[in-house]
Amino acid sequence: MGKLVHLSCPDCGYFFIAKYGIGKTDLAAGTKDFPSEEEKEVGVNFSQYIVDNPHELVFIRSLIREHRPVMLKTWEHQPYVCPHCARLYNRFTYHFIFKNGDYAPSFTCLDCGRVLEKVPMKQTVLCPKCHHRNLEIDSVMPWE
């Protein structure tokens, strides 16, 4: 289902575990005990993924109510990088499609405020700690 990619810097020892997709335990937990009718409607318990921003949960629920019917095209964990300062993040992202459009969130860097960019699975990025070399992929493991 999902993948965990271990990245590290050969110069300074910095490491980051990038999350891609959804783990099997996420899928099992996501199909029961929905905290709202809106989450039940699209079949995903967003409350289990978005634990640090209750405002985003309120936004998602209101978006679903406002644009019914809504189809959830994707929902997954995805690493992002700041193109300015190279800081790495794991973010939970989603993409809704509705009659008159769609919505996918954008994320900003907590350090410099720039818009973050998705990091594709095989792409290496500059080390955010030493800024000397790109991080190397040490291992790719299935995410249970």
CNS distance restraints for C-alpha pairs under 8 A (distance, minus, plus):
assign (resid   1 and name CA) (resid  21 and name CA) 6.71 0.50 0.50
assign (resid   1 and name CA) (resid  22 and name CA) 6.08 0.50 0.50
assign (resid   1 and name CA) (resid  23 and name CA) 5.77 0.50 0.50
assign (resid   1 and name CA) (resid  24 and name CA) 6.46 0.50 0.50
assign (resid   1 and name CA) (resid 142 and name CA) 6.96 0.50 0.50
assign (resid   1 and name CA) (resid 143 and name CA) 6.63 0.50 0.50
assign (resid   1 and name CA) (resid 144 and name CA) 7.48 0.50 0.50
assign (resid   2 and name CA) (resid  19 and name CA) 7.41 0.50 0.50
assign (resid   2 and name CA) (resid  20 and name CA) 5.50 0.50 0.50
assign (resid   2 and name CA) (resid  21 and name CA) 4.33 0.50 0.50
assign (resid   2 and name CA) (resid  22 and name CA) 4.69 0.50 0.50
assign (resid   2 and name CA) (resid  23 and name CA) 4.96 0.50 0.50
assign (resid   2 and name CA) (resid  24 and name CA) 7.68 0.50 0.50
assign (resid   2 and name CA) (resid 142 and name CA) 5.94 0.50 0.50
assign (resid   2 and name CA) (resid 143 and name CA) 4.80 0.50 0.50
assign (resid   2 and name CA) (resid 144 and name CA) 7.24 0.50 0.50
assign (resid   3 and name CA) (resid  19 and name CA) 6.13 0.50 0.50
assign (resid   3 and name CA) (resid  20 and name CA) 5.11 0.50 0.50
assign (resid   3 and name CA) (resid  21 and name CA) 6.52 0.50 0.50
assign (resid   3 and name CA) (resid  22 and name CA) 7.92 0.50 0.50
assign (resid   3 and name CA) (resid  23 and name CA) 7.79 0.50 0.50
assign (resid   3 and name CA) (resid 140 and name CA) 6.55 0.50 0.50
assign (resid   3 and name CA) (resid 141 and name CA) 5.60 0.50 0.50
assign (resid   3 and name CA) (resid 142 and name CA) 4.68 0.50 0.50
assign (resid   3 and name CA) (resid 143 and name CA) 4.90 0.50 0.50
assign (resid   4 and name CA) (resid  17 and name CA) 6.34 0.50 0.50
assign (resid   4 and name CA) (resid  18 and name CA) 5.66 0.50 0.50
assign (resid   4 and name CA) (resid  19 and name CA) 4.96 0.50 0.50
assign (resid   4 and name CA) (resid  20 and name CA) 6.36 0.50 0.50
assign (resid   4 and name CA) (resid 140 and name CA) 5.72 0.50 0.50
assign (resid   4 and name CA) (resid 141 and name CA) 5.21 0.50 0.50
assign (resid   4 and name CA) (resid 142 and name CA) 6.27 0.50 0.50
assign (resid   4 and name CA) (resid 143 and name CA) 5.83 0.50 0.50
assign (resid   5 and name CA) (resid  17 and name CA) 5.54 0.50 0.50
assign (resid   5 and name CA) (resid  18 and name CA) 5.02 0.50 0.50
assign (resid   5 and name CA) (resid  19 and name CA) 6.63 0.50 0.50
assign (resid   5 and name CA) (resid  20 and name CA) 7.87 0.50 0.50
assign (resid   5 and name CA) (resid 121 and name CA) 7.93 0.50 0.50
assign (resid   5 and name CA) (resid 137 and name CA) 6.91 0.50 0.50
assign (resid   5 and name CA) (resid 138 and name CA) 7.56 0.50 0.50
assign (resid   5 and name CA) (resid 139 and name CA) 5.84 0.50 0.50
assign (resid   5 and name CA) (resid 140 and name CA) 4.51 0.50 0.50
assign (resid   5 and name CA) (resid 141 and name CA) 6.49 0.50 0.50
assign (resid   6 and name CA) (resid  15 and name CA) 7.17 0.50 0.50
assign (resid   6 and name CA) (resid  16 and name CA) 6.03 0.50 0.50
assign (resid   6 and name CA) (resid  17 and name CA) 4.55 0.50 0.50
assign (resid   6 and name CA) (resid  18 and name CA) 6.40 0.50 0.50
assign (resid   6 and name CA) (resid 137 and name CA) 5.99 0.50 0.50
assign (resid   6 and name CA) (resid 138 and name CA) 5.47 0.50 0.50
assign (resid   6 and name CA) (resid 139 and name CA) 5.30 0.50 0.50
assign (resid   6 and name CA) (resid 140 and name CA) 6.45 0.50 0.50
assign (resid   7 and name CA) (resid  15 and name CA) 5.48 0.50 0.50
assign (resid   7 and name CA) (resid  16 and name CA) 5.21 0.50 0.50
assign (resid   7 and name CA) (resid  17 and name CA) 6.13 0.50 0.50
assign (resid   7 and name CA) (resid  18 and name CA) 7.42 0.50 0.50
assign (resid   7 and name CA) (resid 135 and name CA) 5.74 0.50 0.50
assign (resid   7 and name CA) (resid 136 and name CA) 5.37 0.50 0.50
assign (resid   7 and name CA) (resid 137 and name CA) 4.66 0.50 0.50
assign (resid   7 and name CA) (resid 138 and name CA) 5.71 0.50 0.50
assign (resid   7 and name CA) (resid 139 and name CA) 7.52 0.50 0.50
assign (resid   8 and name CA) (resid  13 and name CA) 6.30 0.50 0.50
assign (resid   8 and name CA) (resid  14 and name CA) 5.53 0.50 0.50
assign (resid   8 and name CA) (resid  15 and name CA) 4.12 0.50 0.50
assign (resid   8 and name CA) (resid  16 and name CA) 6.38 0.50 0.50
assign (resid   8 and name CA) (resid 135 and name CA) 5.07 0.50 0.50
assign (resid   8 and name CA) (resid 136 and name CA) 5.37 0.50 0.50
assign (resid   8 and name CA) (resid 137 and name CA) 6.73 0.50 0.50
assign (resid   8 and name CA) (resid 138 and name CA) 6.84 0.50 0.50
assign (resid   9 and name CA) (resid  13 and name CA) 5.10 0.50 0.50
assign (resid   9 and name CA) (resid  14 and name CA) 5.26 0.50 0.50
assign (resid   9 and name CA) (resid  15 and name CA) 6.42 0.50 0.50
assign (resid   9 and name CA) (resid 127 and name CA) 6.25 0.50 0.50
assign (resid   9 and name CA) (resid 133 and name CA) 7.07 0.50 0.50
assign (resid   9 and name CA) (resid 134 and name CA) 6.86 0.50 0.50
assign (resid   9 and name CA) (resid 135 and name CA) 4.69 0.50 0.50
assign (resid   9 and name CA) (resid 136 and name CA) 6.20 0.50 0.50
assign (resid  10 and name CA) (resid 133 and name CA) 7.91 0.50 0.50
assign (resid  10 and name CA) (resid 135 and name CA) 7.36 0.50 0.50
assign (resid  10 and name CA) (resid 136 and name CA) 7.39 0.50 0.50
assign (resid  11 and name CA) (resid 130 and name CA) 7.83 0.50 0.50
assign (resid  11 and name CA) (resid 132 and name CA) 7.56 0.50 0.50
assign (resid  11 and name CA) (resid 133 and name CA) 7.39 0.50 0.50
assign (resid  12 and name CA) (resid 129 and name CA) 7.58 0.50 0.50
assign (resid  12 and name CA) (resid 130 and name CA) 6.50 0.50 0.50
assign (resid  14 and name CA) (resid 127 and name CA) 7.38 0.50 0.50
assign (resid  14 and name CA) (resid 129 and name CA) 6.64 0.50 0.50
assign (resid  16 and name CA) (resid  88 and name CA) 7.84 0.50 0.50
assign (resid  18 and name CA) (resid  78 and name CA) 7.44 0.50 0.50
assign (resid  18 and name CA) (resid  79 and name CA) 5.63 0.50 0.50
assign (resid  18 and name CA) (resid  90 and name CA) 6.41 0.50 0.50
assign (resid  19 and name CA) (resid  77 and name CA) 5.74 0.50 0.50
assign (resid  19 and name CA) (resid  78 and name CA) 5.78 0.50 0.50
assign (resid  19 and name CA) (resid  79 and name CA) 6.18 0.50 0.50
assign (resid  19 and name CA) (resid  90 and name CA) 6.34 0.50 0.50
assign (resid  20 and name CA) (resid  76 and name CA) 6.94 0.50 0.50
assign (resid  20 and name CA) (resid  77 and name CA) 5.18 0.50 0.50
assign (resid  20 and name CA) (resid  78 and name CA) 4.96 0.50 0.50
assign (resid  20 and name CA) (resid  79 and name CA) 6.93 0.50 0.50
assign (resid  20 and name CA) (resid 121 and name CA) 7.56 0.50 0.50
assign (resid  21 and name CA) (resid  75 and name CA) 7.79 0.50 0.50
assign (resid  21 and name CA) (resid  76 and name CA) 4.56 0.50 0.50
assign (resid  21 and name CA) (resid  77 and name CA) 4.99 0.50 0.50
assign (resid  21 and name CA) (resid  78 and name CA) 6.65 0.50 0.50
assign (resid  22 and name CA) (resid  26 and name CA) 6.18 0.50 0.50
assign (resid  22 and name CA) (resid  27 and name CA) 6.96 0.50 0.50
assign (resid  22 and name CA) (resid  75 and name CA) 8.00 0.50 0.50
assign (resid  22 and name CA) (resid  76 and name CA) 5.45 0.50 0.50
assign (resid  22 and name CA) (resid  77 and name CA) 6.27 0.50 0.50
assign (resid  22 and name CA) (resid 143 and name CA) 7.53 0.50 0.50
assign (resid  23 and name CA) (resid  27 and name CA) 6.54 0.50 0.50
assign (resid  23 and name CA) (resid 143 and name CA) 5.07 0.50 0.50
assign (resid  23 and name CA) (resid 144 and name CA) 4.82 0.50 0.50
assign (resid  24 and name CA) (resid  28 and name CA) 6.36 0.50 0.50
assign (resid  24 and name CA) (resid 143 and name CA) 7.27 0.50 0.50
assign (resid  24 and name CA) (resid 144 and name CA) 5.00 0.50 0.50
assign (resid  25 and name CA) (resid  29 and name CA) 6.13 0.50 0.50
assign (resid  25 and name CA) (resid 144 and name CA) 6.19 0.50 0.50
assign (resid  26 and name CA) (resid  30 and name CA) 5.80 0.50 0.50
assign (resid  27 and name CA) (resid  31 and name CA) 6.56 0.50 0.50
assign (resid  28 and name CA) (resid  32 and name CA) 7.68 0.50 0.50
assign (resid  29 and name CA) (resid  45 and name CA) 7.92 0.50 0.50
assign (resid  30 and name CA) (resid  34 and name CA) 7.84 0.50 0.50
assign (resid  30 and name CA) (resid  43 and name CA) 7.47 0.50 0.50
assign (resid  30 and name CA) (resid  44 and name CA) 5.38 0.50 0.50
assign (resid  30 and name CA) (resid  45 and name CA) 5.00 0.50 0.50
assign (resid  30 and name CA) (resid  46 and name CA) 7.91 0.50 0.50
assign (resid  30 and name CA) (resid  48 and name CA) 7.59 0.50 0.50
assign (resid  31 and name CA) (resid  43 and name CA) 6.46 0.50 0.50
assign (resid  31 and name CA) (resid  44 and name CA) 6.50 0.50 0.50
assign (resid  31 and name CA) (resid  45 and name CA) 7.11 0.50 0.50
assign (resid  32 and name CA) (resid  45 and name CA) 7.73 0.50 0.50
assign (resid  33 and name CA) (resid  45 and name CA) 7.71 0.50 0.50
assign (resid  34 and name CA) (resid  39 and name CA) 6.14 0.50 0.50
assign (resid  34 and name CA) (resid  40 and name CA) 5.49 0.50 0.50
assign (resid  34 and name CA) (resid  44 and name CA) 7.57 0.50 0.50
assign (resid  34 and name CA) (resid  45 and name CA) 5.49 0.50 0.50
assign (resid  35 and name CA) (resid  39 and name CA) 7.04 0.50 0.50
assign (resid  35 and name CA) (resid  40 and name CA) 7.83 0.50 0.50
assign (resid  35 and name CA) (resid  45 and name CA) 7.03 0.50 0.50
assign (resid  35 and name CA) (resid  47 and name CA) 7.34 0.50 0.50
assign (resid  36 and name CA) (resid  40 and name CA) 6.37 0.50 0.50
assign (resid  36 and name CA) (resid  61 and name CA) 7.85 0.50 0.50
assign (resid  37 and name CA) (resid  41 and name CA) 6.01 0.50 0.50
assign (resid  38 and name CA) (resid  42 and name CA) 6.68 0.50 0.50
assign (resid  38 and name CA) (resid  61 and name CA) 5.56 0.50 0.50
assign (resid  38 and name CA) (resid  64 and name CA) 6.14 0.50 0.50
assign (resid  38 and name CA) (resid  65 and name CA) 6.80 0.50 0.50
assign (resid  39 and name CA) (resid  43 and name CA) 5.89 0.50 0.50
assign (resid  39 and name CA) (resid  44 and name CA) 5.46 0.50 0.50
assign (resid  39 and name CA) (resid  45 and name CA) 5.62 0.50 0.50
assign (resid  39 and name CA) (resid  46 and name CA) 6.77 0.50 0.50
assign (resid  39 and name CA) (resid  61 and name CA) 7.07 0.50 0.50
assign (resid  40 and name CA) (resid  44 and name CA) 6.48 0.50 0.50
assign (resid  40 and name CA) (resid  45 and name CA) 7.22 0.50 0.50
assign (resid  42 and name CA) (resid  70 and name CA) 7.24 0.50 0.50
assign (resid  42 and name CA) (resid  71 and name CA) 6.67 0.50 0.50
assign (resid  42 and name CA) (resid  72 and name CA) 6.24 0.50 0.50
assign (resid  45 and name CA) (resid  49 and name CA) 7.61 0.50 0.50
assign (resid  46 and name CA) (resid  50 and name CA) 6.03 0.50 0.50
assign (resid  46 and name CA) (resid  57 and name CA) 7.03 0.50 0.50
assign (resid  47 and name CA) (resid  51 and name CA) 6.35 0.50 0.50
assign (resid  47 and name CA) (resid  57 and name CA) 6.87 0.50 0.50
assign (resid  49 and name CA) (resid  92 and name CA) 6.62 0.50 0.50
assign (resid  50 and name CA) (resid  54 and name CA) 7.37 0.50 0.50
assign (resid  50 and name CA) (resid  56 and name CA) 7.52 0.50 0.50
assign (resid  50 and name CA) (resid  57 and name CA) 7.08 0.50 0.50
assign (resid  50 and name CA) (resid  92 and name CA) 7.15 0.50 0.50
assign (resid  53 and name CA) (resid  57 and name CA) 7.10 0.50 0.50
assign (resid  54 and name CA) (resid  58 and name CA) 6.51 0.50 0.50
assign (resid  55 and name CA) (resid  59 and name CA) 6.17 0.50 0.50
assign (resid  56 and name CA) (resid  60 and name CA) 6.10 0.50 0.50
assign (resid  57 and name CA) (resid  61 and name CA) 6.23 0.50 0.50
assign (resid  58 and name CA) (resid  62 and name CA) 6.19 0.50 0.50
assign (resid  59 and name CA) (resid  63 and name CA) 6.02 0.50 0.50
assign (resid  60 and name CA) (resid  64 and name CA) 6.27 0.50 0.50
assign (resid  61 and name CA) (resid  65 and name CA) 6.29 0.50 0.50
assign (resid  62 and name CA) (resid  66 and name CA) 5.95 0.50 0.50
assign (resid  63 and name CA) (resid  67 and name CA) 6.08 0.50 0.50
assign (resid  64 and name CA) (resid  68 and name CA) 5.82 0.50 0.50
assign (resid  64 and name CA) (resid  69 and name CA) 7.55 0.50 0.50
assign (resid  64 and name CA) (resid  70 and name CA) 6.12 0.50 0.50
assign (resid  67 and name CA) (resid  98 and name CA) 6.21 0.50 0.50
assign (resid  67 and name CA) (resid  99 and name CA) 7.41 0.50 0.50
assign (resid  68 and name CA) (resid  98 and name CA) 7.06 0.50 0.50
assign (resid  69 and name CA) (resid  98 and name CA) 6.33 0.50 0.50
assign (resid  69 and name CA) (resid  99 and name CA) 7.37 0.50 0.50
assign (resid  70 and name CA) (resid  96 and name CA) 6.55 0.50 0.50
assign (resid  70 and name CA) (resid  97 and name CA) 5.90 0.50 0.50
assign (resid  70 and name CA) (resid  98 and name CA) 4.82 0.50 0.50
assign (resid  70 and name CA) (resid  99 and name CA) 7.70 0.50 0.50
assign (resid  71 and name CA) (resid  96 and name CA) 5.73 0.50 0.50
assign (resid  71 and name CA) (resid  97 and name CA) 5.19 0.50 0.50
assign (resid  71 and name CA) (resid  98 and name CA) 6.28 0.50 0.50
assign (resid  72 and name CA) (resid  94 and name CA) 7.42 0.50 0.50
assign (resid  72 and name CA) (resid  95 and name CA) 6.06 0.50 0.50
assign (resid  72 and name CA) (resid  96 and name CA) 4.62 0.50 0.50
assign (resid  72 and name CA) (resid  97 and name CA) 6.31 0.50 0.50
assign (resid  73 and name CA) (resid  94 and name CA) 7.47 0.50 0.50
assign (resid  73 and name CA) (resid  95 and name CA) 5.43 0.50 0.50
assign (resid  73 and name CA) (resid  96 and name CA) 5.71 0.50 0.50
assign (resid  73 and name CA) (resid  97 and name CA) 6.52 0.50 0.50
assign (resid  74 and name CA) (resid  93 and name CA) 7.93 0.50 0.50
assign (resid  74 and name CA) (resid  94 and name CA) 5.24 0.50 0.50
assign (resid  74 and name CA) (resid  95 and name CA) 5.20 0.50 0.50
assign (resid  74 and name CA) (resid  96 and name CA) 7.40 0.50 0.50
assign (resid  75 and name CA) (resid  92 and name CA) 7.37 0.50 0.50
assign (resid  75 and name CA) (resid  93 and name CA) 5.69 0.50 0.50
assign (resid  75 and name CA) (resid  94 and name CA) 4.10 0.50 0.50
assign (resid  75 and name CA) (resid  95 and name CA) 6.56 0.50 0.50
assign (resid  76 and name CA) (resid  92 and name CA) 5.73 0.50 0.50
assign (resid  76 and name CA) (resid  93 and name CA) 5.55 0.50 0.50
assign (resid  76 and name CA) (resid  94 and name CA) 6.41 0.50 0.50
assign (resid  77 and name CA) (resid  90 and name CA) 6.73 0.50 0.50
assign (resid  77 and name CA) (resid  91 and name CA) 5.64 0.50 0.50
assign (resid  77 and name CA) (resid  92 and name CA) 4.36 0.50 0.50
assign (resid  77 and name CA) (resid  93 and name CA) 6.06 0.50 0.50
assign (resid  78 and name CA) (resid  90 and name CA) 5.74 0.50 0.50
assign (resid  78 and name CA) (resid  91 and name CA) 5.45 0.50 0.50
assign (resid  78 and name CA) (resid  92 and name CA) 6.20 0.50 0.50
assign (resid  78 and name CA) (resid  93 and name CA) 6.76 0.50 0.50
assign (resid  78 and name CA) (resid 118 and name CA) 6.98 0.50 0.50
assign (resid  78 and name CA) (resid 119 and name CA) 7.51 0.50 0.50
assign (resid  79 and name CA) (resid  88 and name CA) 7.01 0.50 0.50
assign (resid  79 and name CA) (resid  89 and name CA) 5.54 0.50 0.50
assign (resid  79 and name CA) (resid  90 and name CA) 4.34 0.50 0.50
assign (resid  79 and name CA) (resid  91 and name CA) 6.04 0.50 0.50
assign (resid  79 and name CA) (resid 118 and name CA) 6.09 0.50 0.50
assign (resid  79 and name CA) (resid 119 and name CA) 5.62 0.50 0.50
assign (resid  80 and name CA) (resid  88 and name CA) 5.81 0.50 0.50
assign (resid  80 and name CA) (resid  89 and name CA) 5.17 0.50 0.50
assign (resid  80 and name CA) (resid  90 and name CA) 6.23 0.50 0.50
assign (resid  80 and name CA) (resid  91 and name CA) 7.02 0.50 0.50
assign (resid  80 and name CA) (resid 116 and name CA) 5.82 0.50 0.50
assign (resid  80 and name CA) (resid 117 and name CA) 5.24 0.50 0.50
assign (resid  80 and name CA) (resid 118 and name CA) 4.41 0.50 0.50
assign (resid  80 and name CA) (resid 119 and name CA) 5.30 0.50 0.50
assign (resid  81 and name CA) (resid  86 and name CA) 5.75 0.50 0.50
assign (resid  81 and name CA) (resid  87 and name CA) 5.66 0.50 0.50
assign (resid  81 and name CA) (resid  88 and name CA) 4.59 0.50 0.50
assign (resid  81 and name CA) (resid  89 and name CA) 6.30 0.50 0.50
assign (resid  81 and name CA) (resid 116 and name CA) 5.44 0.50 0.50
assign (resid  81 and name CA) (resid 117 and name CA) 5.38 0.50 0.50
assign (resid  81 and name CA) (resid 118 and name CA) 6.50 0.50 0.50
assign (resid  81 and name CA) (resid 119 and name CA) 6.53 0.50 0.50
assign (resid  81 and name CA) (resid 125 and name CA) 7.90 0.50 0.50
assign (resid  82 and name CA) (resid  86 and name CA) 4.78 0.50 0.50
assign (resid  82 and name CA) (resid  87 and name CA) 5.35 0.50 0.50
assign (resid  82 and name CA) (resid  88 and name CA) 6.65 0.50 0.50
assign (resid  82 and name CA) (resid 108 and name CA) 7.79 0.50 0.50
assign (resid  82 and name CA) (resid 109 and name CA) 6.05 0.50 0.50
assign (resid  82 and name CA) (resid 114 and name CA) 6.68 0.50 0.50
assign (resid  82 and name CA) (resid 115 and name CA) 6.82 0.50 0.50
assign (resid  82 and name CA) (resid 116 and name CA) 4.73 0.50 0.50
assign (resid  82 and name CA) (resid 117 and name CA) 6.36 0.50 0.50
assign (resid  83 and name CA) (resid 114 and name CA) 7.59 0.50 0.50
assign (resid  83 and name CA) (resid 115 and name CA) 7.89 0.50 0.50
assign (resid  83 and name CA) (resid 116 and name CA) 6.71 0.50 0.50
assign (resid  83 and name CA) (resid 117 and name CA) 6.93 0.50 0.50
assign (resid  84 and name CA) (resid 112 and name CA) 7.74 0.50 0.50
assign (resid  84 and name CA) (resid 114 and name CA) 7.09 0.50 0.50
assign (resid  85 and name CA) (resid 111 and name CA) 7.98 0.50 0.50
assign (resid  85 and name CA) (resid 112 and name CA) 7.34 0.50 0.50
assign (resid  85 and name CA) (resid 128 and name CA) 6.85 0.50 0.50
assign (resid  86 and name CA) (resid 125 and name CA) 7.63 0.50 0.50
assign (resid  86 and name CA) (resid 126 and name CA) 6.30 0.50 0.50
assign (resid  86 and name CA) (resid 127 and name CA) 6.86 0.50 0.50
assign (resid  86 and name CA) (resid 128 and name CA) 4.78 0.50 0.50
assign (resid  86 and name CA) (resid 131 and name CA) 7.95 0.50 0.50
assign (resid  87 and name CA) (resid 109 and name CA) 7.50 0.50 0.50
assign (resid  87 and name CA) (resid 128 and name CA) 5.14 0.50 0.50
assign (resid  88 and name CA) (resid 128 and name CA) 7.16 0.50 0.50
assign (resid  93 and name CA) (resid 104 and name CA) 7.37 0.50 0.50
assign (resid  93 and name CA) (resid 105 and name CA) 6.76 0.50 0.50
assign (resid  94 and name CA) (resid 104 and name CA) 5.87 0.50 0.50
assign (resid  94 and name CA) (resid 105 and name CA) 7.08 0.50 0.50
assign (resid  95 and name CA) (resid 102 and name CA) 7.20 0.50 0.50
assign (resid  95 and name CA) (resid 103 and name CA) 5.70 0.50 0.50
assign (resid  95 and name CA) (resid 104 and name CA) 4.46 0.50 0.50
assign (resid  95 and name CA) (resid 105 and name CA) 7.53 0.50 0.50
assign (resid  96 and name CA) (resid 102 and name CA) 5.43 0.50 0.50
assign (resid  96 and name CA) (resid 103 and name CA) 5.16 0.50 0.50
assign (resid  96 and name CA) (resid 104 and name CA) 6.46 0.50 0.50
assign (resid  97 and name CA) (resid 101 and name CA) 6.19 0.50 0.50
assign (resid  97 and name CA) (resid 102 and name CA) 4.25 0.50 0.50
assign (resid  97 and name CA) (resid 103 and name CA) 6.56 0.50 0.50
assign (resid  98 and name CA) (resid 102 and name CA) 5.65 0.50 0.50
assign (resid 106 and name CA) (resid 115 and name CA) 7.03 0.50 0.50
assign (resid 106 and name CA) (resid 116 and name CA) 7.33 0.50 0.50
assign (resid 107 and name CA) (resid 115 and name CA) 5.81 0.50 0.50
assign (resid 107 and name CA) (resid 116 and name CA) 5.54 0.50 0.50
assign (resid 108 and name CA) (resid 113 and name CA) 5.30 0.50 0.50
assign (resid 108 and name CA) (resid 114 and name CA) 5.29 0.50 0.50
assign (resid 108 and name CA) (resid 115 and name CA) 4.34 0.50 0.50
assign (resid 108 and name CA) (resid 116 and name CA) 5.29 0.50 0.50
assign (resid 109 and name CA) (resid 113 and name CA) 4.64 0.50 0.50
assign (resid 109 and name CA) (resid 114 and name CA) 5.39 0.50 0.50
assign (resid 109 and name CA) (resid 115 and name CA) 6.36 0.50 0.50
assign (resid 109 and name CA) (resid 116 and name CA) 6.21 0.50 0.50
assign (resid 119 and name CA) (resid 123 and name CA) 6.40 0.50 0.50
assign (resid 124 and name CA) (resid 134 and name CA) 5.98 0.50 0.50
assign (resid 124 and name CA) (resid 135 and name CA) 5.81 0.50 0.50
assign (resid 124 and name CA) (resid 136 and name CA) 6.56 0.50 0.50
assign (resid 124 and name CA) (resid 137 and name CA) 7.44 0.50 0.50
assign (resid 125 and name CA) (resid 134 and name CA) 5.04 0.50 0.50
assign (resid 125 and name CA) (resid 135 and name CA) 5.71 0.50 0.50
assign (resid 126 and name CA) (resid 131 and name CA) 5.97 0.50 0.50
assign (resid 126 and name CA) (resid 132 and name CA) 7.29 0.50 0.50
assign (resid 126 and name CA) (resid 133 and name CA) 5.72 0.50 0.50
assign (resid 126 and name CA) (resid 134 and name CA) 4.07 0.50 0.50
assign (resid 126 and name CA) (resid 135 and name CA) 5.97 0.50 0.50
assign (resid 127 and name CA) (resid 131 and name CA) 4.94 0.50 0.50
assign (resid 127 and name CA) (resid 132 and name CA) 6.70 0.50 0.50
assign (resid 127 and name CA) (resid 133 and name CA) 5.96 0.50 0.50
assign (resid 127 and name CA) (resid 134 and name CA) 5.44 0.50 0.50
assign (resid 127 and name CA) (resid 135 and name CA) 5.51 0.50 0.50
